[in-house]
């Protein structure tokens, strides 16, 4: 995980306010995430099995907030999918879905801890409010929420071969 930037206080306040206005719902039903509320923007994945043919990509409304767009465009210019997570943002060990390229950018609001399983051992990183991180989502990782309220905005690029026609 690489620390890319820290939002200004004004940007943090604006982003917290924006996240709190979003309609988040429990969408992902899996053994590794429970109670997480979320909303996809631009393109979303149903996170179902690729080998079994159940995986689907859907077109969704784009983000209308200039700051949210600027973060993605600045730190991952190729992004075409944004997942906003709130509620219980803790997630067990996993790799991100095969729909996505390995590089992702996450903007963290609130506090948490991410652990990444690297070739030389587990790397533990404190997630700080208002910090933007880059990570390789093909590596096993888990997140533990440590603040009462937390949001994560994760920008990803869906591989061209999975894009809807």
Secondary structure, 3 states (H helix, E strand, C coil): CEEEEECCHHHHHHHHHHHHHCCCECCCCCCCCCCEEEEEECEEECCCCCCCCCCCEEECCCCCCHHHHHHHHHHCCCCCEEEEEEECCCEEEECCCCCECCEEEEEEECCEEEEEEECCEEEEEEECCCEEEEEECCCCEEEEECCCCCEEEEEECECHHHCCC
